[in-house]
């Protein structure tokens, strides 16, 4: 079975958490599933993270704009927003896509600061989206793990848990083989290096979740 191996290289643990993962002792691996073993599951795509607010836009200052991308299609703009936490170094909370100009404006401004505007014929059409995945779903302890693969690919995984409740997981990855399914495996052990797990370690590892990559090689799971 071919595998894309990704190890946890950085983690942060908040106080007052019941999460059993020790960030100093986790080895995480992304294991590709053979096509014959794939099962039909509910597919989670990148649109699940975003809410479209028709007729809204942000009144931005120059300091509010974290990044701009030249893209034609809406999905590419949404991917750029999720990718910002990986390569742009900021958390993209909202975006404005101007398809007629092939323009995508990424911001760290909360979506609730958007204002409703009357669209005029002279104005450039603006599609405003709020990134719901940028919001922590509950207040609790959080583990954030940065993932990097020795064959390419990178990602961020966040696990948050409130006392007495089940943990919630958010993961975004890019650079994976397209339209494939992967198991996210982990084992509780001291991290000695960032190399792939051995066959024996995989047998003893636990499955955290399964993710699907889309046609661009990006995977999103909420």
N, C-alpha and C positions, 0 to 999 in steps of 0.2 A: 504494500500500500504506500503510495507516494505521500509525502508529508511536507507541510510548510511549518517550520519550527520557529516559534517565537518565544523568547524568554522575557520575564519581567526584569527590567533594568532599573526601575525607579518606582517607589511607592510611598504613599502618605497615609497615615492612619490618624483619624480624629479621636478625641476623648469620648468616654461614655458610649462605647459600642459593644454589641454582642457578637460582632463578626468574628468568626473563628480563624480567619486567615491572619497569619503573622507576616507582615510585609517583608521581613528579613528572611523568611523561610519558604517562600513560594516559588515554585518553578512552574511556569505556564507554557502550554504548548498548543498550537493550532494544528490539528490533524485532519488532512483531507479524507473524506469518505469515498470509498469506491462507488462508482455509478450504480453497480448492481445492488448495493446495500442502501441506496438512498430511499427515503420514504417521503410520501406527499405530506407536507406540513403547511401550516399557515405562513405565507411568505410576508416578511416584514421588509418593506422597502424604505427608501430615504424619505418618501412623502409622509410617512407616519410621524416624523419629527416636526413637521411644519403645519402651521395654520395660515391659510390665505385670508387676508382681510381686505375685501374689495372696497375701493374708494378711500383707503387710508394710505398715508405716507408719513415719513419722518421729515421734520424740518431740522436739517443738520448743519452744524458748524464744521469747519475743516477738521477740528480735533476729534469730532465724533466718527469720522470715516476711518476705519481701521485698514481697509483694503478695497481695491477695485479690481474686477476681472472683466476681460473682454470675452463674453460668451453669448451665443445666440439663443440657446435653449434654456428653459426654466430649470430643468433637472440638473444641468451643469452648474447653474448658479447655486442651487441647493447643496450640491456636492461641495462646492467651494466653501460654503458656510461651515459644513461639518468638518471639512479638511483643515480649516483655519486653526483648530486646536492642535493639529498635528504639525503643520508646517508654518503657519502664520504666527503662532505664539500667542493667540488671544482666543477668547471664547466668543464666538459669533452668536449673538442673541436675536438679531433680526437682519433682514436684507431687503433691498429694493432692486427689482429686475426691470430693466427698460429694454424690451425685446427689439424695438425699432432701432435702437442705438447699439445693440449688442453689448449692453452695459449691465454690470452687476455690482452693486455697492453693498459691502459687508460692514456691519457695525456691531459694537458691543452694547448698544442702547437697548433697553428693555422695550418690548413690543407695546406695552401699555402706554408708552409716551407718543405713540403714533396718533395723528390727528386726521379726522375725516375731512376730505376736500371735495369740492365740486369739480368734476373733470370738465375742462374747457377744450374746445376743438384745437386751440393753439398750443395746448400743453402736450408734452411727451407722455404717452401712457406709462403708468408706473404700477407694477404688481408688487404689493408689499406682503412679506411673509414673516411670521414670528417663529423662532426656533423653540419649540416646547421642550426639546431634549436638553436645552441649556438650563432649564429650571430643575433644581433638586426636588424630587417628588415628595420627600419627607425630611424632617429635621432629625438627624441621627448621625451615627458614626459613618465615615466614608473611607473606603480604600480606593485609591486611584493608581492604576498600573499602566506604565508606558510599555508598549510592545514593539519589538523590532525583530525582523526575520533575517536569518543569515542568507536567504535567497531573495531578499527584497520583501517589501511589505512592512507596514507599520500601523500602529493603532493605539487607542486609549480604551481602557476598560475601567468603569467606575462601579463600585458596589456600595450601596448605602443601606443601612438597617437601623430601625428604631427598636428600642427595647421591647421585647415581647412580640415583635412582628417578624415576618419573613423578609429576607433581604431582597432588594430590587437591584437589577443589573442593567447597565447601559454600556454598549460597546460599539465603537466605530473603527473600521479598518479599511485600508486601501492597499492597492498593489498586490491583491490576491489573484489567482487564476479566475477567469470569468465564469460566471454561472456554475459555481461549484458549491458544495456543502462541506462544512468543517465542524468538527467537534473541538471545543475549547477544553483542554485537559489541565489538571493541576495536581501537584503532589506537595505535601508538607514536608519540606526538607531544607537543609541549609543550602543556599545557593553557592556553588563552588565555581561556576563559570556560566557562560551564556551559550553553551553548545546544546545540541539536540538531546532529547531524552533517549536512553537506550530502550531496546525492546522490552527488557524486564521492567524498567521504570514506567513504561506506557501501560503495561499490564496491571501495575499497582496504582496507577493514577486514577483520579476521580474525574468524571465529566461534569463540567460546570453548566454548559449550555451548547447548543448547536446554532451556527450562523450560516447564512447563505450569501454568496457574493453575487452581485448583479453583472450586467453586461460590461460595466466599466471596471470591474474588479473591486468594487467597494461593498462592504458589508455593514449593515446597521441592525442592531438588535436592542429593543427596549422592553 
